[in-house]
Amino acid sequence: MTLSSGERIAIAIKPADRVVQRDFVTELGCVAAAMPKHFAHRVKLITDEQLNRRAAAEAARLVMRSRPQLTEVAA
């Protein structure tokens, strides 16, 4: 994700139970430490417990309407 300020954030979306079972926070810390700054300035973890599924679905529809070439590739 790129913010209007230019800051780039790499986002990992994982099921909450898998984050706990696999100690994903530690793994993500290693990824963040090795990640080049030209890719992203920081990493953010989002779990399914934090997602608003209705808002996510609406955002996906908006992207598909604004970028029809993505729909063609997915079809």
N, CA, C and O atoms as a Tripos MOL2 file, in Angstrom:
@<TRIPOS>MOLECULE
protein
  300   299    75     0     0
PROTEIN
NO_CHARGES

@<TRIPOS>ATOM
      1 N           0.8550   -1.1540    0.0000 N.3       1 MET1
      2 CA          0.0000    0.0000    0.0000 C.3       1 MET1
      3 C           0.9080    1.2240    0.0000 C.2       1 MET1
      4 O           1.9050    1.2720    0.7200 O.2       1 MET1
      5 N           0.5550    2.2020   -0.8060 N.am      2 THR2
      6 CA          1.3160    3.4530   -0.8230 C.3       2 THR2
      7 C           0.4110    4.5690   -0.3160 C.2       2 THR2
      8 O          -0.6620    4.8110   -0.8680 O.2       2 THR2
      9 N           0.8510    5.2370    0.7260 N.am      3 LEU3
     10 CA          0.0930    6.3480    1.2980 C.3       3 LEU3
     11 C           0.3210    7.6060    0.4800 C.2       3 LEU3
     12 O           1.2750    7.6780   -0.2940 O.2       3 LEU3
     13 N          -0.5360    8.5890    0.6420 N.am      4 SER4
     14 CA         -0.3810    9.8460   -0.0960 C.3       4 SER4
     15 C           0.9260   10.5540    0.2610 C.2       4 SER4
     16 O           1.4150   11.3850   -0.5040 O.2       4 SER4
     17 N           1.4880   10.2230    1.4230 N.am      5 SER5
     18 CA          2.7730   10.8010    1.8340 C.3       5 SER5
     19 C           3.9520   10.1590    1.1030 C.2       5 SER5
     20 O           5.0810   10.6440    1.1820 O.2       5 SER5
     21 N           3.6720    9.0430    0.3780 N.am      6 GLY6
     22 CA          4.7320    8.3180   -0.3090 C.3       6 GLY6
     23 C           5.2440    7.1210    0.4730 C.2       6 GLY6
     24 O           5.9920    6.3030   -0.0620 O.2       6 GLY6
     25 N           4.8500    7.0110    1.7260 N.am      7 GLU7
     26 CA          5.2790    5.8600    2.5260 C.3       7 GLU7
     27 C           4.6470    4.5910    1.9700 C.2       7 GLU7
     28 O           3.4470    4.5510    1.7020 O.2       7 GLU7
     29 N           5.4730    3.5420    1.7980 N.am      8 ARG8
     30 CA          4.9990    2.2540    1.3080 C.3       8 ARG8
     31 C           4.9450    1.2650    2.4660 C.2       8 ARG8
     32 O           5.8920    1.1530    3.2450 O.2       8 ARG8
     33 N           3.8280    0.5480    2.5720 N.am      9 ILE9
     34 CA          3.6350   -0.4240    3.6440 C.3       9 ILE9
     35 C           3.3290   -1.7730    3.0120 C.2       9 ILE9
     36 O           2.3910   -1.8980    2.2250 O.2       9 ILE9
     37 N           4.1170   -2.7780    3.3560 N.am     10 ALA10
     38 CA          3.8310   -4.1510    2.9260 C.3      10 ALA10
     39 C           2.8490   -4.7360    3.9300 C.2      10 ALA10
     40 O           3.0640   -4.6580    5.1400 O.2      10 ALA10
     41 N           1.7840   -5.3150    3.4270 N.am     11 ILE11
     42 CA          0.7380   -5.8260    4.3110 C.3      11 ILE11
     43 C           0.6580   -7.3320    4.1920 C.2      11 ILE11
     44 O           0.5720   -7.8780    3.0920 O.2      11 ILE11
     45 N           0.6870   -8.0000    5.3370 N.am     12 ALA12
     46 CA          0.4830   -9.4500    5.4030 C.3      12 ALA12
     47 C          -0.8830   -9.6930    6.0160 C.2      12 ALA12
     48 O          -1.1820   -9.2040    7.1060 O.2      12 ALA12
     49 N          -1.7080  -10.4490    5.3140 N.am     13 ILE13
     50 CA         -3.0460  -10.7790    5.8200 C.3      13 ILE13
     51 C          -3.0760  -12.2740    6.0880 C.2      13 ILE13
     52 O          -2.8880  -13.0840    5.1800 O.2      13 ILE13
     53 N          -3.3130  -12.6290    7.3400 N.am     14 LYS14
     54 CA         -3.2830  -14.0390    7.7600 C.3      14 LYS14
     55 C          -4.4180  -14.3190    8.7250 C.2      14 LYS14
     56 O          -4.8720  -13.4210    9.4340 O.2      14 LYS14
     57 N          -4.8800  -15.5730    8.7560 N.am     15 PRO15
     58 CA         -5.8500  -15.9630    9.7830 C.3      15 PRO15
     59 C          -5.2090  -15.8650   11.1660 C.2      15 PRO15
     60 O          -4.0570  -16.2590   11.3480 O.2      15 PRO15
     61 N          -5.9460  -15.3470   12.1300 N.am     16 ALA16
     62 CA         -5.3950  -15.1290   13.4760 C.3      16 ALA16
     63 C          -4.8770  -16.4110   14.1060 C.2      16 ALA16
     64 O          -3.8340  -16.3990   14.7590 O.2      16 ALA16
     65 N          -5.5910  -17.5190   13.9180 N.am     17 ASP17
     66 CA         -5.1280  -18.7630   14.5320 C.3      17 ASP17
     67 C          -3.8060  -19.2310   13.9420 C.2      17 ASP17
     68 O          -2.9800  -19.7980   14.6570 O.2      17 ASP17
     69 N          -3.5930  -19.0080   12.6630 N.am     18 ARG18
     70 CA         -2.3260  -19.3920   12.0410 C.3      18 ARG18
     71 C          -1.1850  -18.5030   12.5280 C.2      18 ARG18
     72 O          -0.0560  -18.9710   12.6770 O.2      18 ARG18
     73 N          -1.4700  -17.2290   12.7770 N.am     19 VAL19
     74 CA         -0.4450  -16.3080   13.2950 C.3      19 VAL19
     75 C           0.0950  -16.8360   14.6170 C.2      19 VAL19
     76 O           1.3020  -16.8130   14.8550 O.2      19 VAL19
     77 N          -0.8020  -17.3110   15.4730 N.am     20 VAL20
     78 CA         -0.4020  -17.8240   16.7840 C.3      20 VAL20
     79 C           0.2910  -19.1700   16.6460 C.2      20 VAL20
     80 O           1.3630  -19.3710   17.2160 O.2      20 VAL20
     81 N          -0.3030  -20.0980   15.8950 N.am     21 GLN21
     82 CA          0.2380  -21.4530   15.7660 C.3      21 GLN21
     83 C           1.6420  -21.4760   15.1860 C.2      21 GLN21
     84 O           2.4780  -22.2700   15.6170 O.2      21 GLN21
     85 N           1.9050  -20.6290   14.2290 N.am     22 ARG22
     86 CA          3.1880  -20.6590   13.5110 C.3      22 ARG22
     87 C           4.1510  -19.5600   13.9350 C.2      22 ARG22
     88 O           5.1820  -19.3580   13.2930 O.2      22 ARG22
     89 N           3.8250  -18.8500   15.0090 N.am     23 ASP23
     90 CA          4.6610  -17.7430   15.4760 C.3      23 ASP23
     91 C           4.9920  -16.8050   14.3130 C.2      23 ASP23
     92 O           6.1470  -16.4370   14.0990 O.2      23 ASP23
     93 N           3.9570  -16.4330   13.5750 N.am     24 PHE24
     94 CA          4.1350  -15.6250   12.3790 C.3      24 PHE24
     95 C           4.6790  -14.2400   12.6660 C.2      24 PHE24
     96 O           5.3180  -13.6390   11.8020 O.2      24 PHE24
     97 N           4.4420  -13.7250   13.8510 N.am     25 VAL25
     98 CA          4.9450  -12.3930   14.1900 C.3      25 VAL25
     99 C           6.4740  -12.3800   14.1450 C.2      25 VAL25
    100 O           7.0800  -11.4310   13.6480 O.2      25 VAL25
    101 N           7.0890  -13.4390   14.6690 N.am     26 THR26
    102 CA          8.5520  -13.5380   14.6300 C.3      26 THR26
    103 C           9.0390  -13.6400   13.1900 C.2      26 THR26
    104 O          10.0000  -12.9760   12.8010 O.2      26 THR26
    105 N           8.3680  -14.4740   12.4040 N.am     27 GLU27
    106 CA          8.7400  -14.6330   10.9930 C.3      27 GLU27
    107 C           8.5970  -13.3170   10.2360 C.2      27 GLU27
    108 O           9.4500  -12.9640    9.4210 O.2      27 GLU27
    109 N           7.5300  -12.6050   10.5060 N.am     28 LEU28
    110 CA          7.3020  -11.3300    9.8420 C.3      28 LEU28
    111 C           8.3640  -10.3060   10.2400 C.2      28 LEU28
    112 O           8.7560   -9.4630    9.4330 O.2      28 LEU28
    113 N           8.8220  -10.3860   11.4780 N.am     29 GLY29
    114 CA          9.9140   -9.5080   11.9120 C.3      29 GLY29
    115 C          11.1820   -9.7560   11.1170 C.2      29 GLY29
    116 O          11.8980   -8.8140   10.7750 O.2      29 GLY29
    117 N          11.4650  -11.0130   10.8230 N.am     30 CYS30
    118 CA         12.6380  -11.3540   10.0000 C.3      30 CYS30
    119 C          12.4720  -10.8310    8.5740 C.2      30 CYS30
    120 O          13.4190  -10.3280    7.9700 O.2      30 CYS30
    121 N          11.2650  -10.9560    8.0510 N.am     31 VAL31
    122 CA         10.9830  -10.4430    6.7110 C.3      31 VAL31
    123 C          11.1770   -8.9290    6.6860 C.2      31 VAL31
    124 O          11.7940   -8.3960    5.7640 O.2      31 VAL31
    125 N          10.6560   -8.2430    7.6860 N.am     32 ALA32
    126 CA         10.7770   -6.7860    7.7470 C.3      32 ALA32
    127 C          12.2390   -6.3530    7.8290 C.2      32 ALA32
    128 O          12.6390   -5.3680    7.2080 O.2      32 ALA32
    129 N          13.0240   -7.0920    8.5950 N.am     33 ALA33
    130 CA         14.4430   -6.7410    8.7380 C.3      33 ALA33
    131 C          15.2080   -6.9180    7.4280 C.2      33 ALA33
    132 O          16.1570   -6.1820    7.1560 O.2      33 ALA33
    133 N          14.7970   -7.8900    6.6200 N.am     34 ALA34
    134 CA         15.4970   -8.1790    5.3700 C.3      34 ALA34
    135 C          14.9160   -7.4280    4.1720 C.2      34 ALA34
    136 O          15.5100   -7.4280    3.0940 O.2      34 ALA34
    137 N          13.7840   -6.8030    4.3510 N.am     35 MET35
    138 CA         13.0890   -6.1550    3.2440 C.3      35 MET35
    139 C          13.7880   -4.8620    2.8380 C.2      35 MET35
    140 O          14.0480   -4.0050    3.6820 O.2      35 MET35
    141 N          14.0940   -4.7170    1.5440 N.am     36 PRO36
    142 CA         14.7280   -3.4730    1.0960 C.3      36 PRO36
    143 C          13.7680   -2.2850    1.1960 C.2      36 PRO36
    144 O          12.5760   -2.4240    0.9220 O.2      36 PRO36
    145 N          14.2750   -1.1480    1.5790 N.am     37 LYS37
    146 CA         13.4410    0.0470    1.7670 C.3      37 LYS37
    147 C          12.8170    0.5380    0.4600 C.2      37 LYS37
    148 O          11.8110    1.2460    0.4970 O.2      37 LYS37
    149 N          13.3870    0.1830   -0.6900 N.am     38 HIS38
    150 CA         12.7530    0.5920   -1.9450 C.3      38 HIS38
    151 C          11.4740   -0.2160   -2.2030 C.2      38 HIS38
    152 O          10.6410    0.1930   -3.0110 O.2      38 HIS38
    153 N          11.3130   -1.3550   -1.5250 N.am     39 PHE39
    154 CA         10.0840   -2.1300   -1.6450 C.3      39 PHE39
    155 C           9.0100   -1.5740   -0.7200 C.2      39 PHE39
    156 O           7.9010   -1.2730   -1.1600 O.2      39 PHE39
    157 N           9.3400   -1.4380    0.5670 N.am     40 ALA40
    158 CA          8.3960   -0.8780    1.5380 C.3      40 ALA40
    159 C           9.1660   -0.3570    2.7380 C.2      40 ALA40
    160 O          10.2370   -0.8630    3.0730 O.2      40 ALA40
    161 N           8.6110    0.6570    3.3800 N.am     41 HIS41
    162 CA          9.2450    1.2380    4.5560 C.3      41 HIS41
    163 C           8.9810    0.4280    5.8150 C.2      41 HIS41
    164 O           9.7950    0.4140    6.7380 O.2      41 HIS41
    165 N           7.8290   -0.2500    5.8480 N.am     42 ARG42
    166 CA          7.4860   -1.0620    7.0140 C.3      42 ARG42
    167 C           6.4940   -2.1420    6.6310 C.2      42 ARG42
    168 O           5.9640   -2.1590    5.5210 O.2      42 ARG42
    169 N           6.2540   -3.0430    7.5720 N.am     43 VAL43
    170 CA          5.3360   -4.1570    7.3640 C.3      43 VAL43
    171 C           4.2180   -4.0650    8.3920 C.2      43 VAL43
    172 O           4.4460   -3.7020    9.5460 O.2      43 VAL43
    173 N           3.0010   -4.3990    7.9550 N.am     44 LYS44
    174 CA          1.8540   -4.3970    8.8570 C.3      44 LYS44
    175 C           1.1520   -5.7400    8.7350 C.2      44 LYS44
    176 O           0.9120   -6.2250    7.6290 O.2      44 LYS44
    177 N           0.8270   -6.3350    9.8680 N.am     45 LEU45
    178 CA          0.0810   -7.5880    9.9090 C.3      45 LEU45
    179 C          -1.3870   -7.2950   10.1770 C.2      45 LEU45
    180 O          -1.7270   -6.5680   11.1110 O.2      45 LEU45
    181 N          -2.2510   -7.8670    9.3490 N.am     46 ILE46
    182 CA         -3.6900   -7.7590    9.5440 C.3      46 ILE46
    183 C          -4.2330   -9.1780    9.6200 C.2      46 ILE46
    184 O          -3.9160  -10.0150    8.7750 O.2      46 ILE46
    185 N          -5.0440   -9.4460   10.6250 N.am     47 THR47
    186 CA         -5.6530  -10.7690   10.7360 C.3      47 THR47
    187 C          -7.1140  -10.7030   10.3150 C.2      47 THR47
    188 O          -7.6940   -9.6270   10.1680 O.2      47 THR47
    189 N          -7.6860  -11.8750   10.1280 N.am     48 ASP48
    190 CA         -9.0930  -11.9430    9.7490 C.3      48 ASP48
    191 C          -9.9980  -11.3380   10.8170 C.2      48 ASP48
    192 O         -11.1210  -10.9300   10.5210 O.2      48 ASP48
    193 N          -9.5230  -11.2780   12.0350 N.am     49 GLU49
    194 CA        -10.3140  -10.6710   13.1090 C.3      49 GLU49
    195 C         -10.4250   -9.1610   12.9570 C.2      49 GLU49
    196 O         -11.3390   -8.5460   13.5070 O.2      49 GLU49
    197 N          -9.5060   -8.5630   12.2190 N.am     50 GLN50
    198 CA         -9.4870   -7.1190   12.0410 C.3      50 GLN50
    199 C         -10.2070   -6.6650   10.7710 C.2      50 GLN50
    200 O         -10.5270   -5.4840   10.6280 O.2      50 GLN50
    201 N         -10.4610   -7.5890    9.8560 N.am     51 LEU51
    202 CA        -11.0430   -7.2240    8.5740 C.3      51 LEU51
    203 C         -12.5460   -7.0090    8.6690 C.2      51 LEU51
    204 O         -13.2560   -7.7220    9.3790 O.2      51 LEU51
    205 N         -12.9960   -6.0310    7.9540 N.am     52 ASN52
    206 CA        -14.4250   -5.8180    7.7520 C.3      52 ASN52
    207 C         -14.7210   -6.4030    6.3690 C.2      52 ASN52
    208 O         -14.4260   -5.7780    5.3510 O.2      52 ASN52
    209 N         -15.2950   -7.5870    6.3390 N.am     53 ARG53
    210 CA        -15.4860   -8.3030    5.0690 C.3      53 ARG53
    211 C         -16.3370   -7.5180    4.0670 C.2      53 ARG53
    212 O         -16.0660   -7.5570    2.8670 O.2      53 ARG53
    213 N         -17.3350   -6.8240    4.5340 N.am     54 ARG54
    214 CA        -18.1790   -6.0420    3.6210 C.3      54 ARG54
    215 C         -17.3630   -4.9130    2.9880 C.2      54 ARG54
    216 O         -17.4580   -4.6810    1.7830 O.2      54 ARG54
    217 N         -16.5700   -4.2180    3.7910 N.am     55 ALA55
    218 CA        -15.7400   -3.1310    3.2590 C.3      55 ALA55
    219 C         -14.6870   -3.6750    2.2960 C.2      55 ALA55
    220 O         -14.3980   -3.0440    1.2800 O.2      55 ALA55
    221 N         -14.1180   -4.8250    2.6000 N.am     56 ALA56
    222 CA        -13.1140   -5.4320    1.7240 C.3      56 ALA56
    223 C         -13.7290   -5.8210    0.3820 C.2      56 ALA56
    224 O         -13.1160   -5.6100   -0.6650 O.2      56 ALA56
    225 N         -14.9230   -6.3830    0.4030 N.am     57 ALA57
    226 CA        -15.5970   -6.7650   -0.8330 C.3      57 ALA57
    227 C         -15.9220   -5.5340   -1.6730 C.2      57 ALA57
    228 O         -15.7570   -5.5570   -2.8930 O.2      57 ALA57
    229 N         -16.3770   -4.4750   -1.0390 N.am     58 GLU58
    230 CA        -16.6810   -3.2400   -1.7670 C.3      58 GLU58
    231 C         -15.4090   -2.6380   -2.3650 C.2      58 GLU58
    232 O         -15.4390   -2.1360   -3.4890 O.2      58 GLU58
    233 N         -14.3020   -2.6800   -1.6400 N.am     59 ALA59
    234 CA        -13.0290   -2.1690   -2.1610 C.3      59 ALA59
    235 C         -12.5860   -2.9870   -3.3720 C.2      59 ALA59
    236 O         -12.0950   -2.4260   -4.3520 O.2      59 ALA59
    237 N         -12.7520   -4.2930   -3.3130 N.am     60 ALA60
    238 CA        -12.3860   -5.1500   -4.4400 C.3      60 ALA60
    239 C         -13.2430   -4.8220   -5.6650 C.2      60 ALA60
    240 O         -12.7340   -4.7670   -6.7850 O.2      60 ALA60
    241 N         -14.5390   -4.6050   -5.4520 N.am     61 ARG61
    242 CA        -15.4170   -4.2280   -6.5700 C.3      61 ARG61
    243 C         -14.9930   -2.8890   -7.1740 C.2      61 ARG61
    244 O         -15.0030   -2.7280   -8.3940 O.2      61 ARG61
    245 N         -14.6260   -1.9410   -6.3360 N.am     62 LEU62
    246 CA        -14.1920   -0.6310   -6.8150 C.3      62 LEU62
    247 C         -12.9230   -0.7580   -7.6600 C.2      62 LEU62
    248 O         -12.8060   -0.1210   -8.7070 O.2      62 LEU62
    249 N         -11.9810   -1.5730   -7.2110 N.am     63 VAL63
    250 CA        -10.7510   -1.7810   -7.9850 C.3      63 VAL63
    251 C         -11.0830   -2.4120   -9.3330 C.2      63 VAL63
    252 O         -10.5590   -1.9870  -10.3630 O.2      63 VAL63
    253 N         -11.9350   -3.4040   -9.3330 N.am     64 MET64
    254 CA        -12.2820   -4.0720  -10.5910 C.3      64 MET64
    255 C         -12.9860   -3.1220  -11.5600 C.2      64 MET64
    256 O         -12.7690   -3.2040  -12.7690 O.2      64 MET64
    257 N         -13.8270   -2.2210  -11.0440 N.am     65 ARG65
    258 CA        -14.5030   -1.2530  -11.9180 C.3      65 ARG65
    259 C         -13.5160   -0.2360  -12.4760 C.2      65 ARG65
    260 O         -13.6490    0.1950  -13.6210 O.2      65 ARG65
    261 N         -12.5350    0.1460  -11.6810 N.am     66 SER66
    262 CA        -11.6000    1.1770  -12.1170 C.3      66 SER66
    263 C         -10.4640    0.6220  -12.9770 C.2      66 SER66
    264 O          -9.7790    1.3730  -13.6720 O.2      66 SER66
    265 N         -10.2700   -0.7040  -12.9240 N.am     67 ARG67
    266 CA         -9.1970   -1.3320  -13.7130 C.3      67 ARG67
    267 C          -9.7510   -2.5660  -14.4240 C.2      67 ARG67
    268 O          -9.5130   -3.6890  -13.9790 O.2      67 ARG67
    269 N         -10.4800   -2.3780  -15.5120 N.am     68 PRO68
    270 CA        -11.1050   -3.5090  -16.1850 C.3      68 PRO68
    271 C         -10.0980   -4.5490  -16.6950 C.2      68 PRO68
    272 O         -10.4570   -5.7150  -16.8590 O.2      68 PRO68
    273 N          -8.8650   -4.1560  -16.9430 N.am     69 GLN69
    274 CA         -7.8780   -5.1170  -17.4140 C.3      69 GLN69
    275 C          -7.5880   -6.1830  -16.3630 C.2      69 GLN69
    276 O          -7.1880   -7.2910  -16.7200 O.2      69 GLN69
    277 N          -7.7770   -5.8820  -15.0790 N.am     70 LEU70
    278 CA         -7.6020   -6.8840  -14.0340 C.3      70 LEU70
    279 C          -8.6810   -7.9460  -14.1370 C.2      70 LEU70
    280 O          -8.4120   -9.1270  -13.9140 O.2      70 LEU70
    281 N          -9.8870   -7.5450  -14.4680 N.am     71 THR71
    282 CA        -10.9860   -8.4940  -14.6230 C.3      71 THR71
    283 C         -10.7160   -9.4330  -15.7840 C.2      71 THR71
    284 O         -11.0020  -10.6270  -15.6960 O.2      71 THR71
    285 N         -10.1690   -8.9080  -16.8690 N.am     72 GLU72
    286 CA         -9.8750   -9.7300  -18.0470 C.3      72 GLU72
    287 C          -8.8310  -10.7760  -17.7160 C.2      72 GLU72
    288 O          -8.9480  -11.9130  -18.1730 O.2      72 GLU72
    289 N          -7.8190  -10.4380  -16.9440 N.am     73 VAL73
    290 CA         -6.7600  -11.3800  -16.5840 C.3      73 VAL73
    291 C          -7.3150  -12.4640  -15.6780 C.2      73 VAL73
    292 O          -6.9480  -13.6320  -15.8050 O.2      73 VAL73
    293 N          -8.1970  -12.0830  -14.7660 N.am     74 ALA74
    294 CA         -8.7430  -13.0400  -13.8110 C.3      74 ALA74
    295 C          -9.7410  -13.9890  -14.4700 C.2      74 ALA74
    296 O          -9.9510  -15.0950  -13.9710 O.2      74 ALA74
    297 N         -10.3480  -13.5920  -15.5530 N.am     75 ALA75
    298 CA        -11.3900  -14.4140  -16.2040 C.3      75 ALA75
    299 C         -10.8360  -15.6040  -16.9440 C.2      75 ALA75
    300 O         -11.5950  -16.3740  -17.5320 O.2      75 ALA75
@<TRIPOS>BOND
     1     1     2 1
     2     2     3 1
     3     3     4 2
     4     3     5 am
     5     5     6 1
     6     6     7 1
     7     7     8 2
     8     7     9 am
     9     9    10 1
    10    10    11 1
    11    11    12 2
    12    11    13 am
    13    13    14 1
    14    14    15 1
    15    15    16 2
    16    15    17 am
    17    17    18 1
    18    18    19 1
    19    19    20 2
    20    19    21 am
    21    21    22 1
    22    22    23 1
    23    23    24 2
    24    23    25 am
    25    25    26 1
    26    26    27 1
    27    27    28 2
    28    27    29 am
    29    29    30 1
    30    30    31 1
    31    31    32 2
    32    31    33 am
    33    33    34 1
    34    34    35 1
    35    35    36 2
    36    35    37 am
    37    37    38 1
    38    38    39 1
    39    39    40 2
    40    39    41 am
    41    41    42 1
    42    42    43 1
    43    43    44 2
    44    43    45 am
    45    45    46 1
    46    46    47 1
    47    47    48 2
    48    47    49 am
    49    49    50 1
    50    50    51 1
    51    51    52 2
    52    51    53 am
    53    53    54 1
    54    54    55 1
    55    55    56 2
    56    55    57 am
    57    57    58 1
    58    58    59 1
    59    59    60 2
    60    59    61 am
    61    61    62 1
    62    62    63 1
    63    63    64 2
    64    63    65 am
    65    65    66 1
    66    66    67 1
    67    67    68 2
    68    67    69 am
    69    69    70 1
    70    70    71 1
    71    71    72 2
    72    71    73 am
    73    73    74 1
    74    74    75 1
    75    75    76 2
    76    75    77 am
    77    77    78 1
    78    78    79 1
    79    79    80 2
    80    79    81 am
    81    81    82 1
    82    82    83 1
    83    83    84 2
    84    83    85 am
    85    85    86 1
    86    86    87 1
    87    87    88 2
    88    87    89 am
    89    89    90 1
    90    90    91 1
    91    91    92 2
    92    91    93 am
    93    93    94 1
    94    94    95 1
    95    95    96 2
    96    95    97 am
    97    97    98 1
    98    98    99 1
    99    99   100 2
   100    99   101 am
   101   101   102 1
   102   102   103 1
   103   103   104 2
   104   103   105 am
   105   105   106 1
   106   106   107 1
   107   107   108 2
   108   107   109 am
   109   109   110 1
   110   110   111 1
   111   111   112 2
   112   111   113 am
   113   113   114 1
   114   114   115 1
   115   115   116 2
   116   115   117 am
   117   117   118 1
   118   118   119 1
   119   119   120 2
   120   119   121 am
   121   121   122 1
   122   122   123 1
   123   123   124 2
   124   123   125 am
   125   125   126 1
   126   126   127 1
   127   127   128 2
   128   127   129 am
   129   129   130 1
   130   130   131 1
   131   131   132 2
   132   131   133 am
   133   133   134 1
   134   134   135 1
   135   135   136 2
   136   135   137 am
   137   137   138 1
   138   138   139 1
   139   139   140 2
   140   139   141 am
   141   141   142 1
   142   142   143 1
   143   143   144 2
   144   143   145 am
   145   145   146 1
   146   146   147 1
   147   147   148 2
   148   147   149 am
   149   149   150 1
   150   150   151 1
   151   151   152 2
   152   151   153 am
   153   153   154 1
   154   154   155 1
   155   155   156 2
   156   155   157 am
   157   157   158 1
   158   158   159 1
   159   159   160 2
   160   159   161 am
   161   161   162 1
   162   162   163 1
   163   163   164 2
   164   163   165 am
   165   165   166 1
   166   166   167 1
   167   167   168 2
   168   167   169 am
   169   169   170 1
   170   170   171 1
   171   171   172 2
   172   171   173 am
   173   173   174 1
   174   174   175 1
   175   175   176 2
   176   175   177 am
   177   177   178 1
   178   178   179 1
   179   179   180 2
   180   179   181 am
   181   181   182 1
   182   182   183 1
   183   183   184 2
   184   183   185 am
   185   185   186 1
   186   186   187 1
   187   187   188 2
   188   187   189 am
   189   189   190 1
   190   190   191 1
   191   191   192 2
   192   191   193 am
   193   193   194 1
   194   194   195 1
   195   195   196 2
   196   195   197 am
   197   197   198 1
   198   198   199 1
   199   199   200 2
   200   199   201 am
   201   201   202 1
   202   202   203 1
   203   203   204 2
   204   203   205 am
   205   205   206 1
   206   206   207 1
   207   207   208 2
   208   207   209 am
   209   209   210 1
   210   210   211 1
   211   211   212 2
   212   211   213 am
   213   213   214 1
   214   214   215 1
   215   215   216 2
   216   215   217 am
   217   217   218 1
   218   218   219 1
   219   219   220 2
   220   219   221 am
   221   221   222 1
   222   222   223 1
   223   223   224 2
   224   223   225 am
   225   225   226 1
   226   226   227 1
   227   227   228 2
   228   227   229 am
   229   229   230 1
   230   230   231 1
   231   231   232 2
   232   231   233 am
   233   233   234 1
   234   234   235 1
   235   235   236 2
   236   235   237 am
   237   237   238 1
   238   238   239 1
   239   239   240 2
   240   239   241 am
   241   241   242 1
   242   242   243 1
   243   243   244 2
   244   243   245 am
   245   245   246 1
   246   246   247 1
   247   247   248 2
   248   247   249 am
   249   249   250 1
   250   250   251 1
   251   251   252 2
   252   251   253 am
   253   253   254 1
   254   254   255 1
   255   255   256 2
   256   255   257 am
   257   257   258 1
   258   258   259 1
   259   259   260 2
   260   259   261 am
   261   261   262 1
   262   262   263 1
   263   263   264 2
   264   263   265 am
   265   265   266 1
   266   266   267 1
   267   267   268 2
   268   267   269 am
   269   269   270 1
   270   270   271 1
   271   271   272 2
   272   271   273 am
   273   273   274 1
   274   274   275 1
   275   275   276 2
   276   275   277 am
   277   277   278 1
   278   278   279 1
   279   279   280 2
   280   279   281 am
   281   281   282 1
   282   282   283 1
   283   283   284 2
   284   283   285 am
   285   285   286 1
   286   286   287 1
   287   287   288 2
   288   287   289 am
   289   289   290 1
   290   290   291 1
   291   291   292 2
   292   291   293 am
   293   293   294 1
   294   294   295 1
   295   295   296 2
   296   295   297 am
   297   297   298 1
   298   298   299 1
   299   299   300 2
@<TRIPOS>SUBSTRUCTURE
     1 MET1         2 RESIDUE 1 A MET
     2 THR2         6 RESIDUE 1 A THR
     3 LEU3        10 RESIDUE 1 A LEU
     4 SER4        14 RESIDUE 1 A SER
     5 SER5        18 RESIDUE 1 A SER
     6 GLY6        22 RESIDUE 1 A GLY
     7 GLU7        26 RESIDUE 1 A GLU
     8 ARG8        30 RESIDUE 1 A ARG
     9 ILE9        34 RESIDUE 1 A ILE
    10 ALA10       38 RESIDUE 1 A ALA
    11 ILE11       42 RESIDUE 1 A ILE
    12 ALA12       46 RESIDUE 1 A ALA
    13 ILE13       50 RESIDUE 1 A ILE
    14 LYS14       54 RESIDUE 1 A LYS
    15 PRO15       58 RESIDUE 1 A PRO
    16 ALA16       62 RESIDUE 1 A ALA
    17 ASP17       66 RESIDUE 1 A ASP
    18 ARG18       70 RESIDUE 1 A ARG
    19 VAL19       74 RESIDUE 1 A VAL
    20 VAL20       78 RESIDUE 1 A VAL
    21 GLN21       82 RESIDUE 1 A GLN
    22 ARG22       86 RESIDUE 1 A ARG
    23 ASP23       90 RESIDUE 1 A ASP
    24 PHE24       94 RESIDUE 1 A PHE
    25 VAL25       98 RESIDUE 1 A VAL
    26 THR26      102 RESIDUE 1 A THR
    27 GLU27      106 RESIDUE 1 A GLU
    28 LEU28      110 RESIDUE 1 A LEU
    29 GLY29      114 RESIDUE 1 A GLY
    30 CYS30      118 RESIDUE 1 A CYS
    31 VAL31      122 RESIDUE 1 A VAL
    32 ALA32      126 RESIDUE 1 A ALA
    33 ALA33      130 RESIDUE 1 A ALA
    34 ALA34      134 RESIDUE 1 A ALA
    35 MET35      138 RESIDUE 1 A MET
    36 PRO36      142 RESIDUE 1 A PRO
    37 LYS37      146 RESIDUE 1 A LYS
    38 HIS38      150 RESIDUE 1 A HIS
    39 PHE39      154 RESIDUE 1 A PHE
    40 ALA40      158 RESIDUE 1 A ALA
    41 HIS41      162 RESIDUE 1 A HIS
    42 ARG42      166 RESIDUE 1 A ARG
    43 VAL43      170 RESIDUE 1 A VAL
    44 LYS44      174 RESIDUE 1 A LYS
    45 LEU45      178 RESIDUE 1 A LEU
    46 ILE46      182 RESIDUE 1 A ILE
    47 THR47      186 RESIDUE 1 A THR
    48 ASP48      190 RESIDUE 1 A ASP
    49 GLU49      194 RESIDUE 1 A GLU
    50 GLN50      198 RESIDUE 1 A GLN
    51 LEU51      202 RESIDUE 1 A LEU
    52 ASN52      206 RESIDUE 1 A ASN
    53 ARG53      210 RESIDUE 1 A ARG
    54 ARG54      214 RESIDUE 1 A ARG
    55 ALA55      218 RESIDUE 1 A ALA
    56 ALA56      222 RESIDUE 1 A ALA
    57 ALA57      226 RESIDUE 1 A ALA
    58 GLU58      230 RESIDUE 1 A GLU
    59 ALA59      234 RESIDUE 1 A ALA
    60 ALA60      238 RESIDUE 1 A ALA
    61 ARG61      242 RESIDUE 1 A ARG
    62 LEU62      246 RESIDUE 1 A LEU
    63 VAL63      250 RESIDUE 1 A VAL
    64 MET64      254 RESIDUE 1 A MET
    65 ARG65      258 RESIDUE 1 A ARG
    66 SER66      262 RESIDUE 1 A SER
    67 ARG67      266 RESIDUE 1 A ARG
    68 PRO68      270 RESIDUE 1 A PRO
    69 GLN69      274 RESIDUE 1 A GLN
    70 LEU70      278 RESIDUE 1 A LEU
    71 THR71      282 RESIDUE 1 A THR
    72 GLU72      286 RESIDUE 1 A GLU
    73 VAL73      290 RESIDUE 1 A VAL
    74 ALA74      294 RESIDUE 1 A ALA
    75 ALA75      298 RESIDUE 1 A ALA
